[in-house]
Amino acid sequence: MKAKKTIYYILMFLPLVVTLVALPFLPDQIPAHYGFNNQVTRWGSKYETFIFPVINILMGLFMLGMAKIAAKQETDGKSNEGIVIIAGIGMLALFNVMNLYFLFTDFYRVEDLSSVPIDLMQLMFTVLGVFIIVMGCLMPKVHMNSMIGLRTTWSMKNETTWKKSQRFGGISFIIAGAIIILICLFTGGWLCFAGSIGVLLIIVIVDVVYTYKVAKKY
């Protein structure tokens, strides 16, 4: 757990450190917002680069709060707390990647995201796909709680429905993550975004329906 929390805190504050180091080298005016056509719609001050680091820290604090609540709800061991920390690491890693990407576009004053060699949507959803696969592997280990896991009224009916729901949810997450990564390999831009979000919506619906059916059976 100590090693996990060390990685967690590094990822939590790394964007702030990187942004502070990069700030003197950034132009005074940077691209502050891009439209759906990947074109700059607003220019802003270079100090707006601190938005991502602040959001990252707030997200980190939120996940730490969730980990503490999950720990209090767990009577045997600390698996739930550890899984929340791992989930937090995944989310913070995603924000770190996005922070580096936008520091790059700020430094070069990129007016068209299509000109950047790395597609933002491909980058984001590839990281998300890996994160979903990791969470899928961990879901069967989640004990019943009100914070994490495949939680519905039906999955929390009893221990049997909970365990079966988490096992099914874990498999579905692994499949969804793999499909999202494949989508990112063969598509880009908003097509990658739409395809990935579509996969997530389908998996959520399938998982919820499964918890209903397993609750009726048990």
C-alpha positions as CSV (number, residue, x, y, z in Angstrom):
1,M,0.0,0.0,0.0
2,K,2.9,2.4,0.8
3,A,4.3,2.1,-2.7
4,K,0.9,2.6,-4.3
5,K,0.3,5.8,-2.2
6,T,3.8,7.0,-3.2
7,I,3.0,6.7,-6.9
8,Y,-0.4,8.3,-6.2
9,Y,1.1,11.4,-4.6
10,I,3.7,11.7,-7.3
11,L,1.0,11.7,-10.0
12,M,-1.1,14.0,-7.9
13,F,1.4,16.8,-7.8
14,L,3.6,16.1,-10.9
15,P,1.4,18.2,-13.2
16,L,1.9,21.2,-10.9
17,V,5.7,20.7,-10.8
18,V,5.9,20.2,-14.6
19,T,3.7,23.3,-15.3
20,L,5.8,25.5,-12.9
21,V,9.0,24.4,-14.7
22,A,7.5,24.9,-18.2
23,L,5.8,28.3,-17.4
24,P,8.9,30.5,-18.1
25,F,9.3,28.9,-21.5
26,L,5.6,29.3,-22.6
27,P,4.4,32.3,-24.7
28,D,2.3,34.9,-22.9
29,Q,-0.7,34.0,-25.1
30,I,-1.6,30.3,-25.5
31,P,-4.5,28.4,-27.1
32,A,-7.1,28.3,-24.4
33,H,-9.9,26.4,-26.1
34,Y,-10.4,24.3,-29.2
35,G,-13.7,23.7,-31.1
36,F,-15.1,20.5,-32.5
37,N,-13.2,21.2,-35.7
38,N,-9.9,21.1,-33.8
39,Q,-9.3,24.9,-34.4
40,V,-8.5,27.4,-31.7
41,T,-11.6,29.3,-30.6
42,R,-10.0,31.3,-27.8
43,W,-6.6,32.5,-26.8
44,G,-5.7,33.0,-23.1
45,S,-3.0,33.8,-20.6
46,K,-0.2,31.2,-20.1
47,Y,-1.3,31.1,-16.4
48,E,-4.4,29.2,-17.5
49,T,-2.1,26.2,-17.7
50,F,-2.6,25.8,-14.0
51,I,-6.2,24.8,-14.5
52,F,-5.2,21.1,-15.2
53,P,-2.8,20.8,-12.2
54,V,-5.5,22.2,-9.9
55,I,-8.2,19.9,-11.2
56,N,-5.7,17.0,-10.9
57,I,-5.0,17.8,-7.2
58,L,-8.7,18.2,-6.4
59,M,-9.5,14.9,-8.1
60,G,-6.6,13.3,-6.1
61,L,-8.1,14.6,-2.8
62,F,-11.5,13.4,-3.8
63,M,-10.3,9.8,-4.5
64,L,-8.3,9.8,-1.2
65,G,-11.6,10.7,0.6
66,M,-13.3,7.8,-1.2
67,A,-10.5,5.5,-0.2
68,K,-10.9,6.4,3.5
69,I,-14.7,5.8,3.3
70,A,-14.1,2.5,1.5
71,A,-11.7,1.5,4.3
72,K,-14.2,2.2,7.0
73,Q,-16.8,0.1,5.3
74,E,-14.5,-2.9,5.0
75,T,-14.4,-5.2,8.0
76,D,-11.8,-7.6,6.6
77,G,-8.5,-6.4,5.2
78,K,-7.9,-3.3,3.1
79,S,-8.5,-4.5,-0.5
80,N,-11.2,-1.9,-1.2
81,E,-9.0,0.9,-0.1
82,G,-6.2,-0.4,-2.2
83,I,-8.4,-0.7,-5.3
84,V,-9.7,2.8,-4.9
85,I,-6.1,4.0,-4.7
86,I,-5.3,2.1,-7.9
87,A,-8.4,3.6,-9.6
88,G,-7.1,7.0,-8.5
89,I,-3.7,6.3,-10.0
90,G,-5.4,5.5,-13.3
91,M,-7.4,8.7,-13.3
92,L,-4.4,10.8,-12.3
93,A,-2.3,9.2,-15.0
94,L,-4.9,10.2,-17.5
95,F,-4.8,13.9,-16.3
96,N,-1.0,13.8,-16.4
97,V,-1.0,12.7,-20.0
98,M,-3.5,15.4,-20.9
99,N,-1.5,18.0,-19.0
100,L,1.6,17.1,-21.0
101,Y,-0.3,17.2,-24.3
102,F,-1.7,20.6,-23.7
103,L,1.6,22.0,-22.5
104,F,3.0,20.8,-25.8
105,T,0.3,22.6,-27.8
106,D,0.7,25.7,-25.7
107,F,4.5,25.8,-26.2
108,Y,4.1,25.6,-30.0
109,R,0.9,27.7,-30.1
110,V,-0.8,25.0,-32.1
111,E,-3.8,26.5,-33.9
112,D,-5.0,23.2,-35.4
113,L,-4.9,20.0,-33.2
114,S,-5.1,18.0,-36.5
115,S,-1.5,19.0,-37.1
116,V,-0.2,17.4,-33.9
117,P,1.4,14.0,-34.7
118,I,-0.4,12.4,-31.7
119,D,-4.2,12.4,-31.8
120,L,-5.7,13.6,-28.5
121,M,-8.7,11.3,-28.6
122,Q,-6.5,8.3,-29.4
123,L,-4.2,9.2,-26.6
124,M,-6.9,9.7,-24.0
125,F,-8.9,6.6,-24.8
126,T,-5.9,4.3,-25.1
127,V,-4.9,5.3,-21.6
128,L,-8.6,4.9,-20.5
129,G,-8.8,1.5,-22.2
130,V,-5.7,0.2,-20.2
131,F,-7.2,1.7,-17.0
132,I,-10.5,-0.1,-17.6
133,I,-8.7,-3.4,-18.2
134,V,-6.8,-3.0,-14.9
135,M,-10.0,-2.2,-13.0
136,G,-11.7,-5.2,-14.6
137,C,-8.9,-7.5,-13.3
138,L,-9.4,-6.0,-9.8
139,M,-13.3,-6.0,-9.6
140,P,-13.7,-9.6,-8.5
141,K,-11.6,-8.7,-5.4
142,V,-13.9,-5.9,-4.3
143,H,-15.9,-6.5,-1.2
144,M,-19.5,-5.2,-0.9
145,N,-19.4,-1.4,-0.3
146,S,-21.2,1.8,-1.3
147,M,-18.2,3.4,-3.1
148,I,-16.7,1.2,-5.8
149,G,-17.5,-1.8,-8.0
150,L,-20.6,-2.8,-10.0
151,R,-23.1,-1.3,-7.6
152,T,-26.8,-1.5,-8.2
153,T,-29.8,-2.2,-6.0
154,W,-29.7,-5.7,-7.4
155,S,-26.0,-6.4,-7.1
156,M,-26.0,-5.4,-3.4
157,K,-29.0,-7.6,-2.6
158,N,-26.7,-10.2,-0.9
159,E,-23.1,-11.6,-1.0
160,T,-23.9,-14.0,-3.8
161,T,-25.3,-11.4,-6.2
162,W,-22.5,-9.1,-5.3
163,K,-19.7,-11.6,-6.0
164,K,-21.3,-12.8,-9.3
165,S,-21.9,-9.2,-10.4
166,Q,-18.3,-8.2,-9.7
167,R,-17.0,-11.2,-11.6
168,F,-19.2,-10.5,-14.6
169,G,-18.4,-6.8,-14.4
170,G,-14.7,-7.6,-14.3
171,I,-14.9,-9.7,-17.5
172,S,-17.0,-7.1,-19.3
173,F,-14.6,-4.3,-18.3
174,I,-11.6,-6.3,-19.7
175,I,-13.5,-6.8,-22.9
176,A,-14.6,-3.2,-23.1
177,G,-11.0,-1.9,-22.5
178,A,-9.6,-4.2,-25.2
179,I,-12.2,-3.1,-27.7
180,I,-11.6,0.6,-26.9
181,I,-7.8,0.1,-27.5
182,L,-8.6,-1.5,-30.8
183,I,-10.9,1.4,-31.8
184,C,-8.0,3.8,-30.9
185,L,-5.7,1.9,-33.1
186,F,-7.9,2.1,-36.2
187,T,-9.7,5.4,-35.7
188,G,-9.0,8.9,-34.5
189,G,-10.6,12.2,-33.5
190,W,-14.3,12.3,-32.8
191,L,-14.9,8.9,-34.4
192,C,-12.6,7.4,-31.8
193,F,-14.5,9.4,-29.1
194,A,-17.9,8.3,-30.3
195,G,-16.8,4.6,-30.7
196,S,-15.2,4.5,-27.2
197,I,-18.2,6.2,-25.5
198,G,-20.5,3.8,-27.3
199,V,-18.7,0.8,-26.0
200,L,-18.8,2.2,-22.5
201,L,-22.6,2.8,-22.7
202,I,-23.2,-0.7,-24.0
203,I,-21.1,-2.3,-21.3
204,V,-22.9,-0.3,-18.6
205,I,-26.3,-1.4,-19.9
206,V,-25.3,-5.0,-20.1
207,D,-23.8,-5.0,-16.6
208,V,-26.9,-3.4,-15.1
209,V,-29.2,-5.9,-16.8
210,Y,-27.0,-8.8,-15.6
211,T,-27.3,-7.6,-12.0
212,Y,-31.0,-7.6,-12.3
213,K,-31.1,-11.1,-13.7
214,V,-28.7,-12.5,-11.1
215,A,-30.7,-10.9,-8.3
216,K,-33.9,-12.5,-9.6
217,K,-32.2,-15.9,-9.6
218,Y,-30.7,-15.6,-6.2
